[in-house]
Every structure is written in structure tokens, then in C-alpha cells.
Amino acid sequence: MAASLDGFIARKDGSVDWLETTDEFAGGDSLDPGTVAAFLETIDCYVMGSRTYETALRFEARGLGWPYGGKPTFVLTRRELPRVRDTVEFCSGDLAQFVNGRLRPSFRSIWFVGGGAVSGECLRLGLADEVRYSILPILIGEGIPFFDELDKDVALHLAEVKAYRSGMVALRYEVRRTTS
Ligand SMILES: NC(=O)c1ccc[n+]([C@@H]2O[C@H](COP(=O)([O-])OP(=O)(O)OC[C@H]3O[C@@H](n4cnc5c(N)ncnc54)[C@H](OP(=O)(O)O)[C@@H]3O)[C@@H](O)[C@H]2O)c1
């Protein structure tokens, strides 16, 4: 996910207006649309929490499109939500069993879109192989944390760092498997 420097992925009311920043870092790379499209092609399916899904629905209703293309998109929820396309499937129950038993045998690259509740749960349950954390050049003071309710340390290996012209720094970490 993309976060403010102080670690928030959305304001408390869920708004992400601050994602559009105006900084410029002369030494940074440009985000080339072709590279982004090629990267998105490597993702086999998406998993997201219901509140992130609701944000996606609001964006789509405003004419901003559906960012997940035709890829299978699994929405974690215990509620009844509108199903806007055939690629969307709702899931509840044991997340570890769902990811390891249902998704891993069928999909190679499983992208957890967020939000904070789901990413915290994912790390807590030891389901993540990698964490992609992009820092935007802004502080917002308070909001929804990147990792909600993480109740233990998670050791990481810094695998990649990229700085962009927009002032965003993209970090890729591998989750270290510790034997404890
Ligand atoms: N900056 C970014 O890159 C970025 C990326 C993604 C999202 N976001 C933002 O993050 C915000 C949402 O984050 P959030 O932490 O509030 O919520 P979230 O993680 O998107 O969704 C949490 C909800 O998902 C459902 N859920 C979670 N785990 C479940 C499980 N194991 N089984 C069944 N249902 C489960 C529950 O909803 P029910 O009540 O429906 O059961 C839970 O309340 C939005 O504002 C979104 O725009 C930002």
C-alpha cells in the first residue's frame, strides 16, 4: 500500500485525497505506464477487506474506473455487499485456511490490496511473503494505520528501494521466516 510518512493509509474517515502530492524529487525515476501495466499483468488475483472494496466502489461510481481489471478479486466480509462484477467473490471464515487451502494452489502471485485491518491480519497469521510499502512525501497526523493490531514483531529483509520523481519511495521487503 501507499502510506504517509507517519504510517497511515487513509484518513480516519477513509479518505485518500492526500495520495495526490505535488512534490518533485529531481533524482527520482518516472513511473512509466508501460512498466506499471506489465507489473499488474504479473498479479494473478487480488484480496481485499470490505472497507477497501467499498472505497473501490465509490471511486468507480465517480467514473474513476475499476483498478483490478478482469482478475479474480476476493473481498473479505461477513456482510452482504453489492457484487459489481463477475470477477468479485465474497469470502469469510478462516483467512489462513482460505489463503493456503484455496488461493495458493490456484494462484502464484496473490496481491493483498489492503486495508490496514487485512494487512495486519495477514502479517499476524504469517501469510505474507513480501510487503510492498510506498512512502508518500506527506504527514497527515492521524488515520488508519498500515498494519492494524499487529501484536508481535515481524522480521523483514529489505529487498528493493526505488525513489520516484513524485517524491514517493517504494520499499519492497521480504518477510523473514524465523524459527521461534
Ligand atoms: N493507501 C493505500 O494504498 C490503500 C490501500 C488499500 C486501502 N486503503 C484504504 O484503507 C481503508 C480501509 O482500511 P481498513 O483497515 O479500515 O479496512 P479493510 O482492511 O479494507 O477492511 C476491513 C474489513 O474487512 C472484513 N474482514 C477483514 N478480515 C476478514 C476476515 N478474515 N474474514 C471476513 N471478513 C474480514 C471486515 O469487514 P466486515 O464488517 O464487512 O465483515 C473488516 O471490518 C480505506 O479507506 C481504503 O481506501 C488505502
The ligand as an SDF file (V2000), in Angstrom:
LIG
                    3D

 48 52  0  0  0  0  0  0  0  0999 V2000
   -3.2040    3.9480    0.7150 N   0  0  0  0  0  0  0  0  0  0  0  0
   -3.4050    2.7850    0.1430 C   0  0  0  0  0  0  0  0  0  0  0  0
   -2.5780    2.2900   -0.6390 O   0  0  0  0  0  0  0  0  0  0  0  0
   -4.6290    1.9960    0.4700 C   0  0  0  0  0  0  0  0  0  0  0  0
   -4.7460    0.6870    0.0120 C   0  0  0  0  0  0  0  0  0  0  0  0
   -5.8680   -0.0490    0.3680 C   0  0  0  0  0  0  0  0  0  0  0  0
   -6.8570    0.5370    1.1510 C   0  0  0  0  0  0  0  0  0  0  0  0
   -6.7120    1.8150    1.5590 N   0  0  0  0  0  0  0  0  0  0  0  0
   -7.7360    2.4500    2.4100 C   0  0  0  0  0  0  0  0  0  0  0  0
   -7.8420    1.7490    3.6400 O   0  0  0  0  0  0  0  0  0  0  0  0
   -9.1410    1.9510    4.1660 C   0  0  0  0  0  0  0  0  0  0  0  0
   -9.7260    0.6380    4.6220 C   0  0  0  0  0  0  0  0  0  0  0  0
   -8.8670    0.0120    5.5470 O   0  0  0  0  0  0  0  0  0  0  0  0
   -9.4490   -0.6490    6.8830 P   0  0  0  0  0  0  0  0  0  0  0  0
   -8.3040   -1.1310    7.6930 O   0  0  0  0  0  0  0  0  0  0  0  0
  -10.4030    0.3200    7.5060 O   0  0  0  0  0  0  0  0  0  0  0  0
  -10.3740   -1.8310    6.3340 O   0  0  0  0  0  0  0  0  0  0  0  0
  -10.0990   -3.1050    5.3670 P   0  0  0  0  0  0  0  0  0  0  0  0
   -8.9060   -3.8580    5.8170 O   0  0  0  0  0  0  0  0  0  0  0  0
  -10.2000   -2.6770    3.9590 O   0  0  0  0  0  0  0  0  0  0  0  0
  -11.4300   -3.9360    5.6720 O   0  0  0  0  0  0  0  0  0  0  0  0
  -11.6640   -4.4510    6.9630 C   0  0  0  0  0  0  0  0  0  0  0  0
  -12.9410   -5.2680    6.9390 C   0  0  0  0  0  0  0  0  0  0  0  0
  -12.7800   -6.4340    6.1230 O   0  0  0  0  0  0  0  0  0  0  0  0
  -13.5360   -7.5060    6.6940 C   0  0  0  0  0  0  0  0  0  0  0  0
  -12.5980   -8.5680    7.0730 N   0  0  0  0  0  0  0  0  0  0  0  0
  -11.3060   -8.4420    7.4580 C   0  0  0  0  0  0  0  0  0  0  0  0
  -10.7680   -9.6560    7.7090 N   0  0  0  0  0  0  0  0  0  0  0  0
  -11.7360  -10.5580    7.4660 C   0  0  0  0  0  0  0  0  0  0  0  0
  -11.7930  -11.9790    7.5420 C   0  0  0  0  0  0  0  0  0  0  0  0
  -10.7320  -12.7120    7.9070 N   0  0  0  0  0  0  0  0  0  0  0  0
  -12.9510  -12.5930    7.2040 N   0  0  0  0  0  0  0  0  0  0  0  0
  -14.0190  -11.8710    6.8190 C   0  0  0  0  0  0  0  0  0  0  0  0
  -14.0380  -10.5160    6.7500 N   0  0  0  0  0  0  0  0  0  0  0  0
  -12.8970   -9.8780    7.0700 C   0  0  0  0  0  0  0  0  0  0  0  0
  -14.2830   -6.9330    7.8870 C   0  0  0  0  0  0  0  0  0  0  0  0
  -15.4690   -6.3500    7.3540 O   0  0  0  0  0  0  0  0  0  0  0  0
  -16.9960   -6.7350    7.5210 P   0  0  0  0  0  0  0  0  0  0  0  0
  -17.5220   -5.7960    8.5420 O   0  0  0  0  0  0  0  0  0  0  0  0
  -17.5490   -6.4360    6.1560 O   0  0  0  0  0  0  0  0  0  0  0  0
  -17.1120   -8.1690    7.9070 O   0  0  0  0  0  0  0  0  0  0  0  0
  -13.3690   -5.7860    8.2990 C   0  0  0  0  0  0  0  0  0  0  0  0
  -14.0290   -4.7910    9.0210 O   0  0  0  0  0  0  0  0  0  0  0  0
   -9.9860    2.5760    3.0580 C   0  0  0  0  0  0  0  0  0  0  0  0
  -10.1400    3.9360    3.3190 O   0  0  0  0  0  0  0  0  0  0  0  0
   -9.1230    2.3770    1.8230 C   0  0  0  0  0  0  0  0  0  0  0  0
   -9.3120    3.3930    0.8660 O   0  0  0  0  0  0  0  0  0  0  0  0
   -5.6150    2.5600    1.2460 C   0  0  0  0  0  0  0  0  0  0  0  0
  1  2  1  0
  2  3  2  0
  2  4  1  0
  4  5  1  0
  4 48  2  0
  5  6  2  0
  6  7  1  0
  7  8  2  0
  8  9  1  0
  8 48  1  0
  9 10  1  0
  9 46  1  0
 10 11  1  0
 11 12  1  0
 11 44  1  0
 12 13  1  0
 13 14  1  0
 14 15  2  0
 14 16  1  0
 14 17  1  0
 17 18  1  0
 18 19  2  0
 18 20  1  0
 18 21  1  0
 21 22  1  0
 22 23  1  0
 23 24  1  0
 23 42  1  0
 24 25  1  0
 25 26  1  0
 25 36  1  0
 26 27  1  0
 26 35  1  0
 27 28  2  0
 28 29  1  0
 29 30  1  0
 29 35  2  0
 30 31  1  0
 30 32  2  0
 32 33  1  0
 33 34  2  0
 34 35  1  0
 36 37  1  0
 36 42  1  0
 37 38  1  0
 38 39  2  0
 38 40  1  0
 38 41  1  0
 42 43  1  0
 44 45  1  0
 44 46  1  0
 46 47  1  0
M  CHG  2   8   1  16  -1
M  END
$$$$
